[in-house]
Amino acid sequence: MTGRLVVAKIGTSSLTDERGRIVDSAIEKLCGEVAGLKAAGERVVVVTSGAIAAGLPVLGLGDKRPSDPAVLQAVSAVGQAHLVDRYNRALAAHGLVAGQVLLAPLDFVDRRQYLHARQTLQVLLDLGVVPVINENDAVADDEIRFGDNDRLAALVSHLLTADLLVLLTDQVGLLTGDPRLDREASLIEEIVAVDHTLEALAGGAGTARGSGGMASKLGAAKIAAWSGVRAVIAAASRPSVLRDALAGVAGVGTVFVPRPVRLPARKLWIAFAVGAAGKIMVDDGARQALTLRGVSLLPAGVTGAEGSFDADDAVELAGPDGAVFAKGLSRHSAADVRRLAGRRTSDLPPDVVPEVVHRDDLVLLP
């Protein structure tokens, strides 16, 4: 019988010391916990950051992180090999084999790439290998990248229909306040739905050594919840954190309850992984038709457009009150949307695509 699947993501801040150097004991602890789950018949995928941190000392660049993107990519290329070697050694101590997998956004956008990535990971798991995943930073373009490994881990959870996503950090979970400023701040143990209040509570950037923070983890947990995957934000330093998260031990961290309906991969990508290039305003009739009947957005319901987006760009949809209620891929440029706004389908030229946003490319937001 196939065991449950756990995706464990660990960030740079949990893998490095105060000078930004990789700490082998942190990798060894994680791999020991992975081995424990594997021994119990479960399957585990590791999503790891730390390639740049691993590459800096190898290249004699000291503790200072370069600001030049090209240099960072080169450092990542060197560091990735050393990082995976550390995972190989740590897993080998438990009789396990690591399999390096570098993913890019295209692997989740293109259907063939998506299926190929899933097949590769499933075969690795079937062979008893522990996939060790990172973003392909060495060749990633700033315009087309995940931005942080929290989001990547959430998308991998969706890709593999995981049972659990564990986001390991240097905090015990999401707290009611900043512990540096609020001595009464306490752990939020369960979240049913992520709202604006929680997003404001999570704050912004993380440490100087990493690209994420609590905000990115909250966003990743939201993606997981929409994927039907239970997510937990927990401390990497906690003993048996993976086992306790899988067992549902109280107080292990902040647990996010998954939504009952799993969002398809394409719509998940549109909703959370693609930034909006503009906004299309619609009248109340169009908003009701989109939210209640699941139809496509036609020019007749459009009242205006903001931004300078092109065809196939992601856009937000807002009602007469200005509130954004959906996101989708526009089939027309901003200029064409403005030109077509308010026109009936029967009045459109025969060579004009009648849908502004097709229902297959539309996601309703809470």
C-alpha positions in Angstrom: 0.0 0.0 0.0 1.3 3.4 -1.0 2.0 5.7 2.0 0.9 9.3 2.4 2.9 12.0 0.5 4.6 14.8 2.4 6.2 17.8 0.8 8.7 19.4 3.2 10.1 22.8 2.3 13.0 24.4 4.2 14.3 27.9 3.7 17.7 29.5 3.7 17.2 31.0 7.1 16.6 27.6 8.6 19.7 26.1 6.9 22.3 28.8 7.7 24.0 30.4 10.6 24.1 34.1 11.4 26.9 34.6 8.8 24.8 32.9 6.1 26.8 29.7 5.9 25.1 26.4 5.5 24.9 24.4 8.7 25.3 20.6 8.0 23.4 19.7 11.2 20.3 21.4 9.9 20.3 19.3 6.8 21.1 16.2 8.8 18.2 16.9 11.1 15.8 17.2 8.2 17.1 14.1 6.5 16.8 12.2 9.7 13.1 13.1 9.9 12.6 12.2 6.3 14.2 8.8 7.0 11.8 8.4 9.9 8.8 9.0 7.7 10.2 6.7 5.0 10.7 3.9 7.5 7.0 4.3 8.5 6.0 3.8 4.8 5.4 7.4 3.9 6.7 9.2 0.8 8.6 12.5 1.1 9.6 15.3 -1.3 12.1 17.9 -0.1 12.0 21.5 -1.5 15.1 23.3 -0.4 16.6 26.7 -0.7 20.3 27.5 0.0 22.1 27.2 -3.3 23.4 30.7 -3.1 24.4 30.3 0.5 26.3 27.1 -0.4 28.0 28.7 -3.3 29.4 31.9 -1.7 32.2 30.3 0.4 33.1 27.9 -2.4 33.8 30.9 -4.7 35.6 32.8 -1.9 33.0 35.5 -1.9 32.7 35.5 1.9 29.4 36.3 3.7 28.2 39.2 1.6 25.5 38.3 -0.9 26.2 39.9 -4.3 23.6 42.3 -5.8 24.3 41.6 -9.5 21.6 39.1 -10.7 24.0 37.5 -13.1 26.6 36.9 -10.4 23.9 35.4 -8.1 22.9 33.0 -10.9 26.5 31.9 -11.3 26.9 31.5 -7.5 23.7 29.4 -7.5 25.0 27.1 -10.3 28.1 26.4 -8.2 26.2 26.2 -4.9 23.5 23.9 -6.1 25.9 21.0 -6.7 27.4 21.4 -3.2 24.0 21.7 -1.6 22.7 18.5 -3.2 26.0 16.8 -2.3 25.2 17.6 1.4 21.7 16.1 1.0 23.2 13.1 -0.7 25.5 12.4 2.2 22.9 13.1 4.9 20.4 10.8 3.3 23.0 8.1 2.5 23.6 7.9 6.2 20.1 6.5 6.5 20.4 4.2 3.4 18.4 6.7 1.2 19.1 8.1 -2.2 18.5 11.8 -3.2 17.4 12.8 -6.7 18.0 16.4 -7.7 15.1 18.0 -9.6 15.3 21.7 -10.8 12.0 23.2 -11.8 11.0 26.3 -13.7 7.6 28.1 -14.0 7.2 26.7 -17.6 6.9 23.2 -16.0 3.6 24.3 -14.4 2.2 26.4 -17.3 2.8 24.1 -20.3 0.6 21.0 -20.1 3.2 18.6 -21.6 5.9 20.0 -19.2 3.5 19.7 -16.3 2.7 16.0 -17.0 6.4 15.2 -17.7 7.4 16.8 -14.4 4.8 14.9 -12.5 5.7 11.6 -14.2 9.4 12.1 -13.3 8.7 12.8 -9.7 6.3 9.9 -9.4 8.9 7.5 -10.9 11.5 8.8 -8.4 9.1 8.2 -5.5 8.2 4.7 -6.8 11.9 3.9 -6.9 12.2 4.9 -3.2 14.2 8.0 -4.1 13.8 11.3 -2.1 13.4 14.1 -4.7 15.3 17.2 -3.6 13.8 20.1 -5.5 14.9 23.7 -6.1 14.1 26.4 -8.6 16.4 26.4 -11.6 18.0 29.7 -10.4 21.0 29.4 -12.7 18.9 30.1 -15.8 15.7 31.6 -14.4 14.6 35.0 -15.8 13.4 37.6 -13.3 10.3 37.9 -15.5 9.4 34.2 -15.3 10.3 32.8 -11.9 8.6 31.5 -8.8 10.1 34.3 -6.7 10.5 32.0 -3.6 10.5 28.3 -2.9 7.4 28.5 -0.7 5.3 29.1 -3.8 7.2 26.3 -5.6 6.6 23.9 -2.8 2.9 24.7 -2.9 2.7 24.1 -6.6 4.6 20.8 -6.2 2.1 19.8 -3.6 -0.7 20.4 -6.2 1.3 18.6 -8.9 1.6 15.4 -6.8 -1.7 15.6 -5.0 0.2 15.6 -1.7 -1.4 14.8 1.6 0.6 17.5 3.5 2.8 20.5 2.9 5.1 21.5 5.7 6.7 24.9 5.4 9.7 24.8 7.8 10.9 28.2 9.1 12.7 29.8 12.0 9.3 30.6 13.7 6.9 28.3 15.5 4.2 29.4 13.0 2.0 32.4 12.4 1.7 34.5 15.5 -1.0 37.0 16.6 1.7 39.7 16.6 5.4 40.4 16.1 7.2 38.7 19.0 9.9 41.3 18.9 7.3 44.0 19.7 4.5 42.1 21.4 5.5 39.9 24.3 1.9 38.5 24.4 2.0 37.3 20.8 0.8 33.7 20.6 0.6 30.9 18.1 -2.4 30.8 15.7 -3.0 27.0 15.6 -5.6 26.7 12.9 -6.7 28.8 9.9 -9.8 28.0 7.9 -9.4 30.8 5.3 -6.7 33.3 4.6 -8.1 36.9 4.6 -6.6 40.4 4.4 -6.3 40.6 8.2 -4.0 37.5 8.2 -2.0 38.8 5.2 -1.4 42.1 7.0 -0.4 40.1 10.2 2.1 38.1 8.2 4.0 41.2 7.2 6.5 41.4 4.3 10.1 40.3 3.7 12.0 37.7 5.6 15.6 37.6 6.5 18.5 39.1 4.5 19.6 35.6 3.7 16.4 34.3 2.2 13.9 35.5 -0.4 10.8 34.7 1.5 9.2 35.5 4.9 6.0 34.7 6.7 4.0 36.5 4.0 5.3 34.2 1.3 4.6 31.1 3.5 1.1 32.4 4.1 0.7 32.7 0.3 2.0 29.2 -0.2 -0.4 27.8 2.4 -3.2 29.5 0.6 -2.2 27.9 -2.7 -2.1 24.5 -0.9 -5.5 25.0 0.6 -7.0 25.8 -2.8 -5.3 22.6 -4.0 -7.0 20.5 -1.4 -3.7 20.0 0.5 -3.4 20.5 4.3 -0.5 22.9 5.0 1.5 23.5 8.2 3.9 26.3 9.0 6.2 25.1 11.7 9.7 25.5 13.2 12.5 23.6 11.5 14.2 23.2 14.8 11.3 21.4 16.5 12.0 17.8 17.2 10.0 15.3 15.1 8.3 18.2 13.3 7.4 16.3 10.2 6.0 13.3 12.1 4.0 15.6 14.4 2.7 17.6 11.5 1.5 14.5 9.6 -0.1 13.1 12.8 -1.9 16.4 13.5 -0.3 16.9 16.9 -1.8 20.0 18.6 0.6 23.0 18.7 3.0 21.7 16.0 2.6 25.0 14.2 -0.1 26.8 12.2 -2.4 24.4 10.4 -4.3 25.5 7.2 -7.5 23.7 6.5 -7.8 22.6 2.9 -10.7 23.7 0.7 -13.2 20.9 -0.1 -12.9 21.6 -3.9 -9.5 21.2 -5.5 -8.7 24.0 -8.0 -7.4 22.7 -11.4 -3.7 23.2 -12.1 -4.2 25.8 -14.8 -6.6 27.9 -12.7 -4.3 27.6 -9.7 -1.5 29.0 -11.8 -3.7 31.9 -13.0 -4.9 32.7 -9.5 -1.7 32.6 -7.6 1.4 32.2 -9.8 0.9 34.9 -12.4 1.0 38.6 -11.5 -1.8 40.7 -12.8 -0.7 43.1 -15.6 -3.9 45.2 -15.4 -7.5 45.4 -14.4 -10.8 45.1 -16.3 -13.9 46.8 -14.9 -17.3 45.2 -15.4 -20.9 46.2 -14.7 -23.0 44.5 -12.0 -24.8 42.3 -14.5 -21.6 40.9 -15.8 -20.3 40.3 -12.3 -23.4 38.4 -11.3 -23.2 36.3 -14.5 -19.6 35.5 -13.9 -20.0 34.6 -10.3 -23.3 32.8 -10.4 -23.4 31.2 -13.9 -19.8 30.5 -14.7 -19.9 32.2 -18.1 -17.2 34.0 -20.1 -16.8 37.7 -19.9 -18.1 39.4 -23.1 -17.5 43.0 -24.2 -21.1 44.0 -23.4 -20.4 43.7 -19.7 -17.1 45.6 -19.7 -17.0 49.3 -18.6 -13.3 50.0 -18.8 -9.7 48.8 -18.4 -6.6 49.9 -16.4 -3.0 49.2 -17.3 -1.3 48.4 -20.6 -1.6 44.6 -20.7 -1.3 42.5 -23.9 -3.4 39.6 -25.1 -2.9 36.5 -22.9 -1.7 38.6 -19.9 -3.3 38.0 -16.5 -5.8 40.6 -15.4 -8.0 41.3 -12.4 -11.7 41.8 -12.7 -13.4 44.4 -10.6 -17.1 45.3 -10.2 -18.7 48.7 -10.1 -17.6 49.1 -6.4 -14.0 48.6 -7.4 -13.7 45.3 -5.5 -11.7 42.7 -7.3 -13.7 39.4 -7.5 -11.9 37.4 -10.2 -8.7 37.0 -12.1 -8.1 35.6 -15.6 -6.2 35.7 -18.9 -7.4 38.5 -21.2 -7.8 37.5 -24.9 -7.4 41.1 -25.9 -4.9 43.9 -25.2 -5.9 46.8 -22.9 -6.4 49.1 -25.9 -8.7 46.6 -27.6 -10.7 46.0 -24.4 -11.3 49.7 -24.1 -12.3 49.9 -27.8 -14.7 46.9 -27.4 -16.2 47.9 -24.0 -20.0 47.8 -23.9 -20.5 46.4 -27.4 -22.8 43.5 -28.0 -21.4 40.3 -29.5 -23.6 40.7 -32.6 -22.0 44.1 -33.3 -18.4 42.8 -33.3 -16.5 42.3 -36.5 -16.4 38.6 -37.6 -12.6 38.4 -37.0 -12.8 39.5 -33.4 -12.7 36.9 -30.6 -16.0 37.5 -28.7 -14.7 36.6 -25.3 -12.7 39.1 -23.3 -11.9 36.5 -20.7 -12.9 32.9 -21.4 -14.5 31.0 -18.6 -11.7 28.3 -18.9 -9.2 31.1 -18.1 -11.2 32.7 -15.2 -10.9 32.1 -11.5 -13.2 33.5 -8.9 -11.5 34.9 -5.8 -12.8 34.8 -2.3 
